[in-house]
Amino acid sequence: ETGVTQTPRHLVMGMTNKKSLKCEQHLGHNAMYWYKQSAKKPLELMFVYSLEERVENNSVPSRFSPECPNSSHLFLHLHTLQPEDSALYLCASSRRQGTYNEQFFGPGTRLTVL
Amino acid sequence: AQKVTQAQTEISVVEKEDVTLDCVYETRDTTYYLFWYKQPPSGELVFLIRRNSFDEQNEISGRYSWNFQKSTSSFNFTITASQVVDSAVYFCALSESPHLSSRDDKIIFGKGTRLHILP
């Protein structure tokens, strides 16, 4: 596999469910990101893991919990979500070295919360 | 504060026409980074270009070209001889940091321009 992969591609869950989104990058990068893309809203950066250390983002509700076990994998654990959390969740990675390096995105997980 | 404005919500052109997507940004920093991404119907954002604030050279890559004008805080994207495969949502983005490594580092995306290329 190449690039950035995300599973599942589609997910439907109830508000009381617990689920996890998975992201894997095969590019040798050392920074990974979660983004939320809602209809009619700009792309929002949710979390950053740089060199496997999490950069705090206090604006994201605690019902979203990221996990980065190593530089190639990133998870987003979901619990007690709300219908307004329905969106496309995109994972990205980049190489944290030198001047700014562009982010490479996965295909996203389309999440629907009922 | 950072801000990226893509005033064109949706554009439709006929195939082979040229089309320019506008991007206007706001930043207080003298060093910053601008990006364009393409999001086809499959959903994945595809990186197109990065421009550093200290490099004002315009760039051409095949049918794509970018016009960076610091004086007007604009970073416009032109597709020449458009093709149906160019149909997508295009995002302009701005970052003031070389790396997103602290809580104050941000990358701000515009709302995107949906481009329809009609056959």
Chai-1 contact restraints between the chains, C-beta under 6 A:
chainA,res_idxA,chainB,res_idxB,connection_type,confidence,min_distance_angstrom,max_distance_angstrom,comment,restraint_id
A,P42,B,F109,contact,1.0,0.0,6.0,A-B,restraint_1
A,P42,B,K111,contact,1.0,0.0,6.0,A-B,restraint_2
A,L43,B,F109,contact,1.0,0.0,6.0,A-B,restraint_3
A,V48,B,L100,contact,1.0,0.0,6.0,A-B,restraint_4
A,S50,B,S101,contact,1.0,0.0,6.0,A-B,restraint_5
A,V55,B,R103,contact,1.0,0.0,6.0,A-B,restraint_6
A,E56,B,R103,contact,1.0,0.0,6.0,A-B,restraint_7
A,R96,B,H99,contact,1.0,0.0,6.0,A-B,restraint_8
A,T99,B,P98,contact,1.0,0.0,6.0,A-B,restraint_9
A,Y100,B,Y33,contact,1.0,0.0,6.0,A-B,restraint_10
A,Y100,B,P98,contact,1.0,0.0,6.0,A-B,restraint_11
A,E102,B,F47,contact,1.0,0.0,6.0,A-B,restraint_12
A,E102,B,R50,contact,1.0,0.0,6.0,A-B,restraint_13
A,F105,B,E44,contact,1.0,0.0,6.0,A-B,restraint_14
A,F105,B,L45,contact,1.0,0.0,6.0,A-B,restraint_15
A,P107,B,G43,contact,1.0,0.0,6.0,A-B,restraint_16
A,P107,B,E44,contact,1.0,0.0,6.0,A-B,restraint_17
A,G108,B,G43,contact,1.0,0.0,6.0,A-B,restraint_18
